[in-house]
Every structure is written in structure tokens, then in C-alpha cells.
Amino acid sequence: MGEVFRERTERANGDEELLSVTIGNGVIRQADSDKRNIASEDKSNYKIVHVGDVPYNSMRMWQGAVGNSEYNGIVSPAYTVLVPEAETNGKFFMELFKKESSLKIFQRWSQGLTSDTWNLKYPVLSTIEFFIPTIEEQNQIALFFERIDHLITLHQRKCIYTIKIINFIKHKSFH
């Protein structure tokens, strides 16, 4: 992995937007999270994230707490921020990193006595080897998953809209 990602170690100025890395939704704005903000007041040790970076929760990488950032901001010092090198599509790797086979590799390489303390820091992650397709293939695979996500979102909206119509009709028929 060290050939396709380098670690971003820049620290915060203090006025950047706070981001979170979630298992289900990847990188989100902390303000959009329903979780309580437990960030320290002093954010000078927090790590900078740029659009396109791939931050991950070092203690939860084995569970898929990774995402391709669509935002500039900062993350907890407990996170690792990966910067894709040239010929590297971060969206492709986010999908690869969430695969069950990858999660098992990350679990095996995580260090710590119990699952509560396992962590996967960049020096170890950088030594893990994956088969890496060409950038053209990475781009096609990433685009495929982006389109699938979009299609799923459209179908979810359609279901919600249909349920609202059915509830409206039921409500009207009783009055």
C-alpha cells in the first residue's frame, strides 16, 4: 500500500470543519452526524483532510471505518489520513478496503491485545500488499460503484415516496 498511498501528517489550524469516518457512510461532516461531539476544545493536534483523501479510523479499519473524503476538514488524531499517489483512485480503494476479504487482512495486521485495542497505523498498512489494477480499471470500477450507489438512492427515494402516497391515500379514505 505504501506505493499507492502516503500518509498526510499536517496538523490543524483550529478553524477547519470537523469530519468523522463512519463504517456505514464513510467520511461525513461531524455536524451532519447524530453522534454527540466529543472532540477536544484544542484541535491543534487534529489531522488535515483534503477532498480525495482516504482517512480511516486506525482502531476500526478492520471493521471498515474508512472513506473517500468529499470534504476538506480535520479528523481526530486517532485517525490515519491516506493521500492517493498518482495512478491511484481513492474511491476504488475505499470500496476495496470495505470488502470482507480486505477487512480480514486488516484484522490480521492490526496490533493490540484485544479487539478493543487493535489498531492499524500507516507504517504497518503501508507494508500490506494487494493486487492493484491499472488506473483505468480502478476508474471504471469506482464509476460502477458510484452508479450503483446512485441507483440505490433513487430506489430508496422511490420507496419512501410510494409509502407516503399509500399513507396519504389510507388517511384520506378514513375521513
Phi, psi and omega in degrees: 000336180297342178279337183249346179223144167243163181267133173271126182242007179303143180255160186288154170274331179118344182253009181281161179285137180278130179245159174233153175245118184249158177289318185277326187238010179067222183274125178229162172287135178303324180297334180272356182273149175269003177279149177293138179282113180249017181294145179289158179296318179273110183256017183294338179268354180291155186261139179288139174234133175250157174307132180096344176292161179237085177280151174217154176280112185303332181267355182229014179300324181291351176252358178093023178279079184210154178198164174260118189284132172261006185230153165268140180174206180224154175231164179307149175298344178285349181268161173246137180248117179264137177247118180295133174283173175303150181068028179225125178258110182300325180294322176299313183291327176301316179295317179299317183293339181267355178293146181304319181295324177291319180299323177294322177296315180297322178297316181297324183270349179292147183248142180144164185280322181226168181300335178290338183245358179301139173212154181232096180275162184305316181305324178282313179305321184296341180269348181288136181253134175232153168288127184242117178290170178298162179299324179297317178292319176303314181298317180295317180294316179298318179296319178302311180293325177298317179293320178298315178301317179297316179297318178298316179300316178299317179292324177296317178297320179298318178297315179298316179297317180297317179297319178297319179295315180299315178296322178296315180296316178300316181296317181292326184288342179265358182244000000 
